[in-house]
Amino acid sequence: MSVTLTVNGQQHHADIPAETLLVEFLRTNLQLTGTHVGCDTSQCGSCTVLIDDQAIKSCTMLAVQAEGRQVRTIEGLAAADGTLHPMQAAFREKHGLQCGFCTPGMVMSACELASRPGPLSDDEIRHALDGNLCRCTGYHNIVAAVKTGLAAMQAARGETPREPASTIQSQTAQERSQSPSAAPAAV
């Protein structure tokens, strides 16, 4: 079957069996090996890519189903000069990885979160990443990396990074408790 896919902004033509999974096409035909195969059952999320800016597990989609859509892999995030995407830089800065196997899928899923309105709490980030498994970490640094990456992505778009209400309330309470002239909070 003949297929034409747009991956990381470039069109690719290939003759493939109709049952070729998108993850296979990316890794085998295009040599984009940053999209990992971790479980073959769509449980781990290491094969996550963006399709029309939506995080999709590429092991659950046939390559032909991506025809006419924009596919973006981890290799397509960094700038042409090698400058890391803000989310990649945040994962690096906040140590949101250990062995790195799940990292591409985590980063791609986290990038989708930038399209969601309003600020996201730690719990909302954890819930959004629920389909991505990491066997090395306790997710604390991953959540910190996502928050930092989202703020950097908002700043790059000229938006003022927004903090979740729970964070703002927590900081306000903390600031009040540290102020020497602060009156006791009403209970």
FENQUIUR-V235322 format. One record per pair of residues at least 24 apart in sequence whose C-alpha atoms are under 8 Angstrom apart, sorted by sequence separation. I is the first residue (numbers start at 0). J is the second residue. If there is no record, write none. Layout:
I;J, I;J
This chain:
22;46, 48;72, 86;110, 48;73, 105;131, 104;131, 119;146, 73;103, 101;131, 73;104, 101;132, 101;133, 73;106, 73;107, 22;57, 23;58, 72;107, 21;57, 22;58, 109;145, 113;149, 20;57, 21;58, 98;135, 112;149, 20;58, 21;59, 22;60, 24;62, 34;72, 97;135, 20;59, 21;60, 33;72, 34;73, 97;136, 110;149, 113;152, 20;60, 21;61, 22;62, 33;73, 96;136, 109;149, 113;153, 20;61, 21;62, 31;72, 33;74, 19;61, 20;62, 21;63, 120;162, 18;61, 19;62, 31;74, 95;138, 118;161, 119;162, 120;163, 17;61, 18;62, 19;63, 21;65, 95;139, 96;140, 117;161, 118;162, 119;163, 17;62, 95;140, 96;141, 118;163, 120;165, 17;63, 94;140, 95;141, 117;163, 118;164, 120;166, 93;140, 94;141, 95;142, 93;141, 95;143, 95;144, 93;143, 94;144, 90;141, 93;144, 92;144, 54;107, 91;144, 54;108, 90;144, 45;100, 89;144, 90;145, 45;101, 47;103, 48;104, 89;145, 44;101, 45;102, 46;103, 47;104, 54;111, 43;101, 45;103, 46;104, 47;105, 49;107, 53;111, 86;144, 89;147, 90;148, 45;104, 48;107, 49;108, 52;111, 86;145, 89;148, 2;62, 44;104, 45;105, 47;107, 48;108, 88;148, 2;63, 4;65, 5;66, 8;69, 44;105, 47;108, 86;147, 87;148, 4;66, 5;67, 7;69, 8;70, 49;111, 86;148, 3;66, 4;67, 5;68, 6;69, 7;70, 8;71, 85;148, 86;149, 2;66, 3;67, 4;68, 5;69, 6;70, 7;71, 85;149, 4;69, 5;70, 6;71, 7;72, 35;100, 86;151, 4;70, 6;72, 35;101, 85;151, 86;152, 7;74, 85;152, 7;75, 35;103, 34;103, 35;104, 33;103, 34;104, 44;130, 45;131, 43;130, 44;131, 45;132, 42;130, 43;131, 44;132, 42;131, 43;132, 42;132, 43;133
